[in-house]
Amino acid sequence: MKSIKFSLVNPNDECDLIFIDNEKNKYHIFTDERGRNIQNIDKDFWDKFFFCKLIKVEYQGEQKRIVTRIISYK
């Protein structure tokens, strides 16, 4: 589990939302078909993530960290 916050939209891929942790490591949430298997993501998340101070997630990968589950957001 990792705590992240929204950083930016990938300038080379508008469906790739980049989030960062306190150490500035990048995490990716995709808004297209690549992200359809993210667990616990709901319609409210898409309206609120810009303003969240803390999002807890699970992810896979070490070079490119892909979010696989939203645990909580506020």
KEVEX-193422 format. One line per 4 residues: number of its first residue (from 1); for each residue x, y, z of N, C-alpha, C. Coordinates in nm, 2 decimals. Layout:
<recs>
NUM> X,Y,Z,X,Y,Z,X,Y,Z ~ ...
</recs>
This chain:
<recs>
1> 0.08,-0.12,0.00,0.00,0.00,0.00,0.09,0.12,0.00 ~ 0.05,0.22,-0.08,0.12,0.35,-0.09,0.03,0.47,-0.09 ~ 0.07,0.58,-0.03,0.00,0.70,-0.03,0.05,0.79,-0.14 ~ -0.04,0.84,-0.22,0.00,0.92,-0.33,-0.09,1.04,-0.35
5> -0.06,1.14,-0.43,-0.14,1.25,-0.47,-0.12,1.28,-0.62 ~ -0.23,1.34,-0.68,-0.22,1.37,-0.82,-0.11,1.47,-0.85 ~ -0.04,1.45,-0.96,0.07,1.54,-1.00,0.04,1.61,-1.14 ~ 0.02,1.52,-1.24,0.00,1.58,-1.37,-0.06,1.48,-1.47
9> -0.10,1.52,-1.58,-0.14,1.44,-1.69,-0.01,1.42,-1.78 ~ 0.02,1.30,-1.82,0.13,1.27,-1.91,0.12,1.35,-2.04 ~ 0.21,1.44,-2.07,0.20,1.52,-2.19,0.20,1.44,-2.32 ~ 0.25,1.32,-2.31,0.26,1.23,-2.43,0.14,1.13,-2.44
13> 0.06,1.13,-2.33,-0.05,1.03,-2.33,-0.16,1.08,-2.23 ~ -0.26,1.15,-2.29,-0.36,1.22,-2.21,-0.45,1.12,-2.12 ~ -0.44,0.99,-2.14,-0.51,0.89,-2.06,-0.42,0.84,-1.95 ~ -0.31,0.89,-1.93,-0.21,0.85,-1.83,-0.20,0.96,-1.72
17> -0.27,0.94,-1.61,-0.26,1.04,-1.50,-0.15,0.99,-1.41 ~ -0.06,1.09,-1.38,0.06,1.06,-1.30,0.04,1.11,-1.16 ~ 0.06,1.03,-1.06,0.05,1.06,-0.92,0.19,1.04,-0.86 ~ 0.22,1.11,-0.75,0.35,1.09,-0.69,0.33,1.07,-0.54
21> 0.44,1.00,-0.48,0.44,0.98,-0.34,0.54,1.09,-0.28 ~ 0.56,1.08,-0.15,0.65,1.18,-0.08,0.79,1.18,-0.14 ~ 0.84,1.07,-0.19,0.97,1.06,-0.25,0.98,1.09,-0.39 ~ 0.87,1.14,-0.45,0.85,1.18,-0.59,0.86,1.07,-0.69
25> 0.83,0.94,-0.64,0.81,0.83,-0.73,0.68,0.84,-0.80 ~ 0.68,0.80,-0.93,0.56,0.82,-1.01,0.47,0.69,-1.01 ~ 0.34,0.71,-1.01,0.24,0.61,-1.01,0.14,0.64,-1.12 ~ 0.09,0.54,-1.20,0.01,0.57,-1.31,-0.13,0.51,-1.29
29> -0.23,0.60,-1.32,-0.37,0.55,-1.34,-0.41,0.59,-1.48 ~ -0.46,0.49,-1.55,-0.51,0.51,-1.69,-0.66,0.53,-1.69 ~ -0.70,0.62,-1.77,-0.84,0.65,-1.79,-0.91,0.58,-1.91 ~ -0.83,0.51,-1.98,-0.88,0.43,-2.10,-0.89,0.29,-2.06
33> -0.89,0.20,-2.16,-0.91,0.05,-2.14,-0.80,-0.01,-2.05 ~ -0.68,0.06,-2.05,-0.57,0.01,-1.97,-0.60,0.01,-1.82 ~ -0.70,0.10,-1.78,-0.73,0.12,-1.64,-0.86,0.05,-1.60 ~ -0.92,-0.02,-1.69,-1.06,-0.07,-1.65,-1.06,-0.18,-1.54
37> -0.94,-0.24,-1.51,-0.93,-0.34,-1.41,-0.89,-0.29,-1.27 ~ -0.89,-0.16,-1.26,-0.85,-0.10,-1.12,-0.96,-0.14,-1.03 ~ -0.93,-0.20,-0.92,-1.03,-0.24,-0.82,-1.06,-0.12,-0.73 ~ -1.19,-0.12,-0.69,-1.25,-0.02,-0.60,-1.25,0.12,-0.65
41> -1.23,0.14,-0.78,-1.24,0.28,-0.83,-1.39,0.30,-0.86 ~ -1.44,0.41,-0.82,-1.59,0.44,-0.84,-1.60,0.57,-0.92 ~ -1.72,0.60,-0.96,-1.75,0.73,-1.04,-1.71,0.85,-0.96 ~ -1.72,0.85,-0.83,-1.69,0.97,-0.75,-1.54,1.00,-0.75
45> -1.46,0.89,-0.77,-1.31,0.91,-0.77,-1.27,1.01,-0.88 ~ -1.33,0.99,-1.00,-1.29,1.07,-1.12,-1.32,1.22,-1.10 ~ -1.42,1.25,-1.01,-1.46,1.39,-0.99,-1.38,1.45,-0.87 ~ -1.32,1.37,-0.79,-1.25,1.42,-0.67,-1.10,1.41,-0.66
49> -1.04,1.32,-0.75,-0.90,1.29,-0.73,-0.81,1.42,-0.74 ~ -0.85,1.52,-0.82,-0.77,1.64,-0.83,-0.75,1.71,-0.70 ~ -0.85,1.70,-0.61,-0.86,1.77,-0.49,-0.82,1.69,-0.37 ~ -0.79,1.56,-0.39,-0.76,1.47,-0.28,-0.62,1.51,-0.22
53> -0.61,1.51,-0.09,-0.48,1.53,-0.03,-0.40,1.40,-0.01 ~ -0.48,1.29,-0.01,-0.42,1.16,0.01,-0.50,1.05,-0.06 ~ -0.44,0.97,-0.14,-0.50,0.86,-0.20,-0.41,0.74,-0.17 ~ -0.48,0.63,-0.11,-0.40,0.51,-0.07,-0.43,0.41,-0.18
57> -0.32,0.35,-0.23,-0.34,0.26,-0.35,-0.25,0.13,-0.33 ~ -0.28,0.03,-0.41,-0.19,-0.08,-0.43,-0.15,-0.07,-0.57 ~ -0.03,-0.12,-0.60,0.02,-0.11,-0.74,0.11,-0.23,-0.77 ~ 0.14,-0.24,-0.90,0.24,-0.34,-0.95,0.34,-0.28,-1.03
61> 0.46,-0.34,-1.03,0.58,-0.29,-1.10,0.67,-0.20,-1.02 ~ 0.79,-0.20,-1.06,0.89,-0.12,-0.99,0.94,-0.01,-1.08 ~ 0.96,-0.04,-1.20,1.01,0.07,-1.30,0.90,0.16,-1.33 ~ 0.78,0.11,-1.37,0.66,0.18,-1.40,0.55,0.13,-1.31
65> 0.52,0.21,-1.21,0.42,0.17,-1.10,0.28,0.19,-1.15 ~ 0.21,0.08,-1.18,0.07,0.09,-1.23,-0.03,0.06,-1.11 ~ -0.12,0.16,-1.09,-0.21,0.14,-0.98,-0.31,0.03,-1.01 ~ -0.33,-0.06,-0.92,-0.42,-0.18,-0.94,-0.54,-0.17,-0.85
69> -0.54,-0.10,-0.74,-0.65,-0.09,-0.65,-0.65,0.04,-0.57 ~ -0.76,0.10,-0.57,-0.78,0.22,-0.48,-0.83,0.17,-0.35 ~ -0.75,0.20,-0.24,-0.79,0.16,-0.11,-0.88,0.27,-0.05 ~ -0.83,0.40,-0.05,-0.91,0.51,0.00,-0.86,0.64,-0.06
73> -0.95,0.74,-0.06,-0.91,0.87,-0.10,-0.99,0.98,-0.02 ~ -0.92,1.09,0.01,-0.99,1.20,0.08,-0.91,1.33,0.05
</recs>
